[in-house]
Amino acid sequence: PAFPSSSSSFQLAETILDLVLALKPRPPDKIVLASFSGSSKTILWPIIKCLRDQGERYGAVRKAIVGLIFDSCPIEFRADEGRDFFTEYALKGVPGAVKPFLDLPFQAFSLALDRVMRTEIIRQHRAYWHDITNPPFDAPVLLFFSQRDKLVKSETIHKFLFMMKTRGKADVTSVEFDKSEHVNHIVKHKSAYCRHLSAFIAQHTQQHSKL
């Protein structure tokens, strides 16, 4: 389910950006942002909003961003993927006989919450997809995904790729794997994953990565 953006998410984003600015002897002049799973909503989105809304404060960081990596994301902003995310992680380790008693109430709660907060969810949904596909910096994108990912549907990934292209973000590279599941690509496809990642980092930071 979607919840109103909490101030803590934006406080965390500001803390991260402030730490980058405080790096010694000087802030980095080349930055590659990487997002995994649900962090596309909880961390990356607030960072993008801070970079856009606080341009004077974080201008140096925004100008230094040379790449953006998505692994098993962006996650969708709706009940079914949120519910799947909860079921996969929060209920992991719970005995099978007990899961239905926990999962069914959560499904009912998430659907009810979507209905009650429908207007706010729609507003956030539009803002989220607008911001992550139209960030305040022009940087190439590398995206790792798999058809076997049960949490982030391939339809969501293709929606993201389509929106990026329609917004004129031509430098988008997607890598689709066939054996890995959610945030498991580097485990199942280590050689190919590291090859694509190393090439991306080397090309856009002009530094050789030994992954």
C-alpha positions as CSV (number, residue, x, y, z in Angstrom):
1,P,0.0,0.0,0.0
2,A,1.0,3.6,-0.4
3,F,1.4,5.8,2.6
4,P,1.9,9.6,2.7
5,S,5.5,10.5,2.4
6,S,6.9,10.8,6.0
7,S,9.1,13.6,7.1
8,S,11.6,10.9,8.2
9,S,12.2,9.9,4.6
10,F,13.1,13.4,3.6
11,Q,15.2,13.9,6.7
12,L,17.2,10.8,5.8
13,A,17.6,12.1,2.2
14,E,18.9,15.4,3.5
15,T,21.2,13.6,5.9
16,I,22.7,11.6,3.1
17,L,23.1,14.6,0.8
18,D,24.7,16.6,3.7
19,L,27.2,13.8,4.4
20,V,28.2,13.8,0.7
21,L,28.8,17.5,0.8
22,A,30.9,17.1,4.0
23,L,33.2,14.5,2.5
24,K,36.9,15.4,2.8
25,P,39.0,16.8,1.2
26,R,36.1,17.8,-1.0
27,P,32.8,16.4,-2.2
28,P,33.1,13.9,-5.1
29,D,32.9,15.4,-8.6
30,K,31.4,12.1,-10.0
31,I,28.5,10.3,-8.3
32,V,26.6,7.2,-9.3
33,L,23.3,6.7,-7.4
34,A,22.1,3.1,-6.9
35,S,18.7,2.0,-5.9
36,F,17.6,-1.5,-4.8
37,S,14.0,-2.8,-4.4
38,G,11.7,-0.5,-2.3
39,S,14.4,2.1,-1.8
40,S,13.4,3.6,-5.2
41,K,10.4,5.0,-3.2
42,T,11.7,5.4,0.3
43,I,15.2,6.8,-0.4
44,L,15.7,7.6,-4.1
45,W,12.5,9.5,-4.5
46,P,13.1,11.8,-1.5
47,I,16.7,12.4,-2.7
48,I,15.4,13.4,-6.1
49,K,12.9,15.8,-4.6
50,C,15.5,17.3,-2.3
51,L,17.8,17.9,-5.3
52,R,15.0,19.5,-7.2
53,D,13.4,21.6,-4.4
54,Q,16.7,22.6,-2.7
55,G,18.8,23.3,-5.7
56,E,20.9,26.0,-4.1
57,R,21.7,23.8,-1.1
58,Y,22.5,20.6,-3.1
59,G,23.5,22.0,-6.4
60,A,27.0,20.6,-6.2
61,V,25.7,17.1,-5.6
62,R,23.2,17.4,-8.5
63,K,25.9,18.5,-10.9
64,A,28.1,15.6,-9.9
65,I,25.6,12.8,-10.6
66,V,26.9,10.9,-13.7
67,G,24.9,7.7,-13.4
68,L,21.8,6.1,-12.0
69,I,21.4,2.3,-11.3
70,F,18.2,0.4,-10.6
71,D,18.3,-3.1,-9.3
72,S,15.0,-4.9,-8.9
73,C,13.2,-1.5,-9.1
74,P,11.5,0.9,-9.4
75,I,8.8,-0.6,-7.3
76,E,5.2,0.2,-8.2
77,F,3.1,2.5,-6.0
78,R,0.0,0.3,-5.4
79,A,-1.4,-2.3,-3.1
80,D,-0.5,-5.6,-4.8
81,E,3.2,-5.0,-5.1
82,G,3.3,-3.6,-1.6
83,R,1.4,-6.6,-0.3
84,D,3.7,-9.0,-2.1
85,F,6.7,-7.1,-0.6
86,F,5.3,-7.5,2.9
87,T,4.5,-11.2,2.3
88,E,7.9,-12.0,0.9
89,Y,10.0,-10.3,3.7
90,A,7.9,-9.7,6.8
91,L,6.4,-13.3,6.8
92,K,9.7,-15.0,5.9
93,G,10.3,-17.7,8.5
94,V,6.7,-17.8,9.7
95,P,5.3,-21.4,9.7
96,G,3.2,-22.1,6.6
97,A,0.2,-23.0,8.6
98,V,0.3,-19.5,10.3
99,K,0.9,-17.4,7.2
100,P,-2.8,-17.3,6.0
101,F,-3.9,-15.9,9.3
102,L,-1.4,-13.1,9.0
103,D,-1.6,-12.5,5.3
104,L,-5.3,-12.3,4.8
105,P,-5.9,-9.5,7.4
106,F,-3.0,-7.6,5.8
107,Q,-4.5,-7.9,2.4
108,A,-7.8,-6.6,3.7
109,F,-6.1,-3.8,5.4
110,S,-4.0,-2.7,2.4
111,L,-7.0,-2.8,0.1
112,A,-9.2,-0.8,2.5
113,L,-6.4,1.7,3.0
114,D,-6.1,2.1,-0.8
115,R,-9.8,2.9,-1.0
116,V,-9.8,5.3,2.0
117,M,-6.7,7.2,0.8
118,R,-7.4,6.9,-2.9
119,T,-7.1,10.6,-3.7
120,E,-3.8,10.9,-1.9
121,I,-2.5,7.7,-3.4
122,I,-3.3,8.9,-6.9
123,R,-1.5,12.2,-6.3
124,Q,1.6,10.5,-4.9
125,H,1.6,7.9,-7.6
126,R,1.7,10.6,-10.3
127,A,4.4,12.6,-8.4
128,Y,6.5,9.5,-7.8
129,W,6.5,8.3,-11.4
130,H,7.1,11.9,-12.7
131,D,10.0,12.5,-10.4
132,I,11.9,9.2,-10.9
133,T,11.5,9.4,-14.7
134,N,12.3,13.0,-14.9
135,P,15.1,13.8,-12.3
136,P,16.7,17.2,-12.1
137,F,19.9,15.8,-13.6
138,D,20.8,14.3,-16.9
139,A,22.5,11.0,-16.2
140,P,22.6,7.6,-18.0
141,V,20.6,4.8,-16.4
142,L,21.5,1.1,-15.9
143,L,18.6,-1.2,-14.9
144,F,18.8,-4.8,-13.8
145,F,15.6,-6.9,-13.7
146,S,14.2,-10.4,-14.3
147,Q,10.9,-11.9,-15.5
148,R,11.1,-14.2,-12.4
149,D,11.0,-11.3,-10.0
150,K,7.8,-11.9,-8.0
151,L,7.8,-8.5,-6.3
152,V,8.5,-6.0,-9.1
153,K,6.6,-7.1,-12.1
154,S,8.2,-6.9,-15.6
155,E,5.2,-4.7,-16.6
156,T,6.4,-2.1,-14.0
157,I,9.9,-2.2,-15.5
158,H,8.7,-1.8,-19.0
159,K,6.5,1.1,-17.9
160,F,9.5,2.8,-16.4
161,L,11.6,2.2,-19.6
162,F,8.8,3.5,-21.8
163,M,8.4,6.7,-19.6
164,M,12.1,7.3,-19.6
165,K,12.2,7.1,-23.4
166,T,9.1,9.3,-23.9
167,R,10.7,11.9,-21.7
168,G,13.8,12.0,-24.0
169,K,16.0,10.0,-21.6
170,A,17.6,8.0,-24.5
171,D,20.7,6.8,-22.5
172,V,18.9,3.9,-20.7
173,T,20.4,0.4,-20.6
174,S,18.3,-2.5,-19.4
175,V,19.7,-5.9,-18.5
176,E,17.2,-8.7,-18.2
177,F,18.1,-12.0,-16.5
178,D,16.3,-15.3,-16.7
179,K,17.2,-17.2,-13.6
180,S,17.3,-14.6,-10.7
181,E,14.6,-13.3,-8.5
182,H,14.2,-10.1,-6.5
183,V,17.6,-8.5,-5.6
184,N,19.3,-11.8,-6.5
185,H,20.8,-11.0,-9.9
186,I,24.4,-10.6,-8.7
187,V,24.1,-14.0,-7.0
188,K,22.6,-16.0,-9.9
189,H,24.4,-14.0,-12.7
190,K,27.5,-12.7,-11.0
191,S,29.7,-12.6,-14.1
192,A,27.2,-10.8,-16.4
193,Y,26.1,-8.5,-13.6
194,C,29.6,-7.4,-12.7
195,R,30.6,-7.0,-16.4
196,H,27.7,-4.6,-17.1
197,L,28.1,-2.8,-13.8
198,S,31.9,-2.4,-14.3
199,A,31.5,-1.1,-17.9
200,F,28.8,1.4,-16.8
201,I,30.9,2.8,-13.9
202,A,34.1,2.9,-16.0
203,Q,32.3,4.6,-18.9
204,H,30.6,7.3,-16.9
205,T,33.2,8.0,-14.2
206,Q,36.3,7.3,-16.3
207,Q,37.5,5.1,-13.6
208,H,38.2,1.3,-13.9
209,S,36.1,-0.8,-11.5
210,K,37.5,-4.2,-10.5
211,L,34.2,-5.9,-9.6
